[in-house]
Amino acid sequence: MSEKVQPNLRALTVQLDIAGEPGKSSFEFAQLVTSAGLNIAATVGGKREKPHPRHFVGVGKLGEIYQLVLDMCADVVLFDHALTPGQERHLRDRLKVPVLDRSGLILDIFSQRARSFEGRLQVELAQLKHLSVRLIRGWTHLERQKGGIGLRGPGETQLETDRRLIAQRIKQVRHKLDRVRSQREQGRRARHRSGLPTVSVVGYTNAGKSTLFNALTKTNVYVADQLFATLDPTFRRLSLPNGAPCVLTDTVGFIQDLPHELIEAFQATLLETREADVLLHVVDVSDDNKEHRMLEVNRILGQIGADKIPQVVVYNKIDMLGSQPRVDVSKDNQIFYVWLSAAQPCGLDLLLDALQQILSYDRVLGLLRLKPEEFHVRAQLYQWNAVQDETLSEDGSVELYLDISQSAWGKLIKKYPHLEKRVWEDRSESIELAAL
């Protein structure tokens, strides 16, 4: 029922300038096509005031595309646009080859890249939802009424059967995803209980997020010069210059016109971004369209409710421009712009310093005295890596110098309310933690 493209096929791409619509990047669409494992045989361009309701392109352009399909022996036609189910069907009937729009191509790439069980389920859910409105495509016998024991209800058409089966499969996939997501939620709660701040790496696809992740954590996450090389989130512990730990997360990249079905299906994965303390917004500084792509990333962050999280903008690949590492700060000292190269690597120390500074804005620093019978609290603080130093008194009490996140301190106070106003006896040296 779906038209899944096969690798090493010859593709004819169509990219028109539609009045009133944002311009399309031919280079980016070519990257999408090659990332799907296809070879571009030819590209068709042109201009239109508005899409043709039946074929998207005009009659003359449709004839041109058909002739190119024959001349180039094209196996598939790809449109860098959103096509309606009717337009896809009419184009396929006229061109005699499979036709995919931009969303269908991205979904196909995701199906190739998904490695984890959760990732495969998320992609399948997105594909099923995308297919559910396109069931009529390719069927010539939908009007036939069929009945039979164990087959389908009396008088049920093929289209109705397909819709019912897809609805059942969507329900099954959602059920499996709910179980996987409950496991992910347990991991998320465990990270929250640890009190460690979370830093999520976001950005346009192929901006170098995974390369930066590997350079910072000294790991070997899969990296490739292709779009959507990373689909499944990866977590690693990262130590800041002052020794304070945090959790670094590598996530799926964004792209212009990311299908709505994918955003909805990947809600559990994107939740890791929404609940981060800081976002590392990685930008390919050598990209001529970097400003537009930054806006697109921020637009998607707004869609998932992550647009209010503090950002460190990482201008990556400065080696492509011959630039030197540096840090720029906004006038209100709220945003850091770090220029570096993750591949070289150079400038990583500047990024770590910026992260340390921005995370320190949400830290509680102070001295806390605990009685011997309260040492279970001390154990909890050590588990959170919140104790910087301690001094044991003769009476058995302990004085702890804390560096702890606001969220972790709030959890501690909620569990042990009497600690909120605990201060040093010598107020000249004391810091009331609740006031910080």
C-alpha positions in Angstrom: 0.0 0.0 0.0 2.9 2.4 0.6 5.6 3.3 -1.9 8.8 2.7 -0.1 11.8 3.7 -2.2 14.6 1.2 -2.8 18.3 2.1 -2.7 20.3 2.7 -5.8 17.3 3.7 -7.9 17.3 6.6 -10.4 15.2 9.5 -9.1 13.8 12.5 -11.0 13.4 15.4 -8.6 10.9 18.3 -9.0 11.3 21.6 -7.3 9.2 24.6 -8.2 9.1 28.2 -7.0 5.6 28.8 -5.7 4.5 32.4 -5.2 4.2 33.3 -1.6 6.0 30.2 -0.3 9.5 30.1 1.3 12.3 29.3 -1.2 13.5 25.8 -1.4 17.2 24.7 -1.1 18.1 22.5 -4.0 21.2 21.4 -2.2 19.3 20.3 0.9 16.8 18.3 -1.1 19.6 16.7 -3.1 21.1 15.7 0.3 17.7 14.2 1.3 17.6 12.2 -1.9 21.1 10.8 -1.6 20.6 10.1 2.1 17.7 7.8 1.0 20.2 5.9 -1.2 18.9 7.2 -4.5 20.7 8.6 -7.5 19.5 11.9 -9.0 19.0 11.3 -12.8 17.6 14.8 -13.5 16.0 17.8 -11.8 12.9 19.7 -13.0 12.4 23.4 -12.0 9.9 26.1 -12.8 7.6 28.7 -11.4 3.9 28.7 -10.6 1.5 31.2 -9.0 -0.2 28.3 -7.1 -0.2 24.5 -7.3 -2.4 22.8 -9.9 -5.2 21.1 -7.9 -4.9 17.8 -9.8 -1.2 17.4 -10.7 0.5 20.1 -8.7 2.4 21.1 -11.9 0.8 22.4 -15.0 -0.1 20.2 -18.0 2.9 21.3 -20.0 5.3 20.7 -17.1 3.7 17.3 -16.5 4.4 16.3 -20.1 8.0 17.5 -19.7 8.4 15.3 -16.5 6.8 12.3 -18.2 9.3 12.6 -21.2 12.2 12.9 -18.8 11.1 9.8 -16.9 11.2 7.9 -20.2 14.5 9.4 -21.4 16.3 9.0 -18.1 14.7 5.6 -17.2 13.7 7.1 -13.8 12.4 4.7 -11.2 10.8 7.2 -8.9 9.7 10.9 -9.0 10.3 13.0 -5.9 8.6 16.4 -5.2 10.2 18.8 -2.9 6.7 19.9 -1.9 3.7 18.6 0.1 1.4 16.8 -2.2 -2.2 15.9 -1.4 -3.3 12.3 -1.6 -5.2 13.1 -4.8 -2.2 14.8 -6.4 0.0 11.8 -5.6 -2.5 9.4 -7.1 -3.0 11.4 -10.3 0.7 11.9 -10.8 1.4 8.2 -10.3 -1.3 7.3 -12.8 0.1 9.7 -15.4 3.8 9.1 -14.9 3.6 5.3 -14.4 6.2 5.4 -11.7 6.0 5.8 -7.9 5.7 9.4 -6.7 6.7 10.7 -3.3 6.5 14.1 -1.8 9.0 15.7 0.7 7.2 14.2 3.8 7.1 10.7 2.3 10.8 10.9 1.5 11.8 12.0 5.0 9.6 9.2 6.5 11.5 6.7 4.3 14.8 8.0 5.5 13.7 7.7 9.1 12.6 4.1 8.4 16.1 3.4 7.2 17.9 5.1 10.1 15.8 3.8 13.0 17.9 1.3 15.0 16.3 1.0 18.4 13.0 -0.8 19.0 11.4 2.5 20.1 12.8 4.3 17.1 11.3 1.7 14.7 7.9 2.0 16.5 7.9 5.8 16.3 8.7 5.7 12.5 6.1 3.0 11.9 3.5 5.1 13.7 4.4 8.1 11.6 4.2 6.1 8.4 0.9 4.6 9.2 -0.6 8.0 10.0 0.8 9.3 6.8 -0.6 6.4 4.8 -4.0 6.4 6.4 -5.1 9.3 4.2 -3.5 7.9 1.1 -5.0 4.4 1.1 -6.9 5.0 -2.2 -3.5 5.3 -4.0 -2.8 2.3 -6.2 -6.0 0.4 -5.7 -8.2 -0.2 -8.7 -10.7 -2.6 -7.0 -11.9 -0.5 -4.1 -15.5 -0.5 -5.3 -15.7 -4.3 -5.1 -17.9 -5.5 -2.3 -16.6 -8.7 -0.7 -17.8 -10.9 2.1 -16.6 -14.2 3.6 -16.1 -16.0 6.8 -13.0 -14.8 8.5 -12.2 -12.3 5.8 -14.3 -9.2 6.2 -17.7 -8.1 7.1 -20.5 -8.4 4.5 -20.4 -5.7 1.9 -17.1 -4.2 3.3 -15.0 -2.6 0.6 -11.3 -3.1 0.2 -10.7 0.5 1.2 -12.8 0.1 4.4 -10.8 -3.1 5.2 -7.5 -1.3 4.7 -8.6 1.5 7.0 -9.7 -0.9 9.7 -6.5 -2.9 9.5 -4.3 0.3 9.7 -6.4 1.6 12.6 -5.9 -1.7 14.4 -2.1 -1.5 13.7 -1.9 2.1 14.9 -3.6 1.0 18.1 -1.1 -1.8 18.6 1.9 0.4 17.9 0.6 3.1 20.3 0.2 0.4 23.0 3.8 -0.8 22.5 5.1 2.7 22.5 3.3 3.4 25.7 5.2 0.6 27.4 8.5 1.7 26.0 7.8 5.3 27.0 7.0 4.2 30.6 10.5 2.6 30.7 12.0 5.8 29.3 10.0 7.8 31.9 11.6 5.7 34.7 15.0 6.6 33.3 14.1 10.2 33.2 12.9 10.2 36.8 16.1 8.5 37.9 18.1 11.3 36.2 16.0 13.9 37.9 16.5 12.2 41.3 20.2 12.3 40.7 20.0 16.1 40.7 22.3 16.4 37.7 21.5 19.2 35.2 20.7 18.0 31.7 22.2 19.6 28.6 20.5 18.7 25.3 22.2 19.0 21.9 19.8 20.3 19.3 20.1 21.8 15.8 19.5 21.4 12.1 20.2 18.0 10.7 23.9 17.4 9.7 25.1 20.5 11.7 27.6 18.3 13.5 25.7 17.5 16.7 26.9 13.9 17.1 30.5 14.9 16.3 30.3 17.6 19.0 28.7 15.0 21.4 31.6 12.6 20.7 34.3 15.3 21.2 32.8 16.4 24.5 32.2 12.9 26.0 35.0 11.0 24.4 32.6 8.4 23.1 31.9 7.0 19.7 28.3 7.7 18.8 27.5 7.0 15.1 28.5 9.9 12.9 27.9 10.2 9.1 27.9 13.0 6.6 24.2 12.5 5.8 20.9 13.8 7.0 19.3 12.2 10.1 22.3 10.0 11.0 21.0 10.2 14.6 17.4 9.2 15.5 17.7 7.7 18.9 18.7 9.8 21.9 22.0 9.0 23.6 23.0 10.0 27.2 26.4 10.5 28.6 27.8 12.1 31.8 30.0 15.2 31.2 32.2 16.9 33.7 32.5 20.7 33.7 35.8 22.5 34.4 34.9 22.9 38.1 34.3 19.2 38.3 30.5 19.5 38.5 28.8 16.7 36.5 25.9 17.1 34.1 24.1 14.8 31.6 24.6 15.4 27.9 21.9 14.2 25.4 22.3 13.8 21.7 18.9 14.0 19.8 17.4 13.9 16.4 18.1 16.7 14.0 15.5 19.1 12.7 14.8 20.1 9.1 12.5 22.5 7.2 9.0 21.1 6.7 9.5 18.3 9.2 6.4 16.1 8.8 3.8 16.7 11.5 3.5 12.9 11.9 7.1 12.6 12.9 6.9 15.4 15.4 3.9 13.7 17.0 5.4 10.2 16.9 8.7 11.4 18.4 7.1 13.2 21.3 8.8 10.9 23.8 12.2 11.5 22.3 11.7 15.2 22.0 10.5 15.3 25.6 14.2 14.9 26.5 14.8 18.2 24.9 11.8 19.9 26.5 13.0 18.9 30.0 16.6 19.9 29.6 18.2 22.7 31.7 20.3 24.1 28.8 20.2 23.6 25.0 23.3 23.5 22.9 22.0 24.8 19.6 24.6 23.6 17.1 24.8 25.6 13.8 26.9 24.9 10.7 28.6 28.2 10.4 29.8 27.4 6.9 26.1 27.1 5.7 24.9 30.0 3.7 21.4 29.5 5.0 22.3 29.2 8.6 20.1 32.1 9.8 17.0 30.5 8.2 17.9 27.1 9.6 18.3 28.6 13.1 14.9 30.1 12.8 13.5 26.8 11.7 15.0 25.0 14.7 13.7 27.6 17.1 10.2 27.3 15.5 10.2 23.5 16.1 11.5 24.1 19.7 8.5 26.3 20.1 6.2 23.5 18.8 7.4 21.1 21.5 7.5 23.7 24.3 11.3 24.0 24.5 11.6 27.6 23.3 12.0 29.1 26.8 15.0 26.9 27.8 18.4 28.8 28.0 20.5 28.3 24.9 24.2 28.2 24.1 24.6 28.8 20.4 27.5 26.7 19.0 28.8 27.9 15.7 30.4 24.7 14.5 32.8 23.9 11.6 34.8 27.2 11.9 37.7 25.3 10.3 35.7 25.5 7.1 36.1 29.3 7.3 39.6 29.5 8.7 38.2 31.2 11.9 39.6 31.0 15.4 37.7 29.8 18.5 36.0 32.5 20.5 33.0 33.3 22.7 30.6 36.2 22.2 28.0 37.1 24.8 24.6 38.9 24.2 24.1 42.4 25.7 22.0 41.0 28.5 24.6 38.3 29.2 21.9 35.7 28.7 23.1 33.9 25.5 26.6 32.6 24.8 27.8 32.3 21.2 30.7 29.8 21.1 32.7 29.5 17.9 34.5 26.1 17.6 35.2 23.1 15.5 34.1 19.7 16.8 35.9 17.8 14.2 39.4 19.3 14.8 38.6 19.6 17.8 39.2 23.2 19.0 37.3 25.6 21.2 35.7 22.9 23.4 37.2 24.4 26.5 35.4 27.6 25.7 32.1 25.8 25.4 32.6 24.0 28.7 33.3 27.3 30.4 30.1 28.8 28.9 28.1 25.8 30.1 29.5 26.1 33.6 28.6 29.8 33.7 25.0 29.3 32.5 24.4 26.4 34.7 25.7 28.2 37.7 22.8 30.7 37.4 20.5 28.0 38.5 22.6 26.7 41.4 22.2 26.9 45.1 25.5 27.6 47.0 25.7 27.5 50.7 26.8 25.9 54.0 24.5 23.4 55.7 25.0 21.8 59.2 23.6 18.3 59.7 23.2 16.5 63.0 24.4 12.9 63.3 20.8 11.6 63.1 20.5 13.4 59.7 23.4 11.7 57.9 20.9 10.0 55.6 20.5 13.5 54.1 24.3 13.7 53.7 24.2 10.4 51.8 21.5 11.8 49.5 23.5 15.0 48.8 26.6 12.9 48.0 24.6 10.8 45.6 23.6 14.0 43.8 27.3 15.1 43.7 26.2 18.3 45.6 28.8 18.3 48.3 32.0 20.3 47.5 33.6 20.1 50.9 32.7 19.0 54.5 34.0 19.5 58.0 33.2 17.1 60.9 32.6 18.7 64.3 33.5 17.3 67.7 29.8 16.9 68.6 29.4 14.5 65.6 27.6 17.0 63.3 28.9 17.8 59.9 29.1 21.0 58.0 28.6 20.7 54.2 29.5 23.2 51.5 26.8 22.6 48.9 26.7 23.3 45.2 23.3 22.0 44.1 20.7 22.8 41.4 17.6 24.7 42.3 15.4 21.8 41.2 17.4 19.2 43.4 17.3 21.6 46.4 13.6 22.1 46.0 13.1 18.3 46.1 15.3 18.0 49.2 13.3 20.8 51.0 10.0 19.2 50.0 11.2 16.0 51.6 12.9 17.6 54.6 11.1 21.0 55.2 13.1 21.7 58.4 16.3 22.2 56.4 14.9 25.3 54.6 15.9 27.7 57.3 18.9 25.9 58.6 21.8 28.5 58.9 25.2 28.8 60.5 25.3 30.1 64.0 27.8 32.7 62.9 25.6 34.7 60.5 28.5 36.7 59.2 29.7 33.6 57.4 26.4 31.9 56.8 24.2 31.7 53.7 20.6 30.9 54.1 20.0 28.4 51.4 16.4 29.1 51.0 17.1 32.8 50.1 19.4 31.9 47.2 
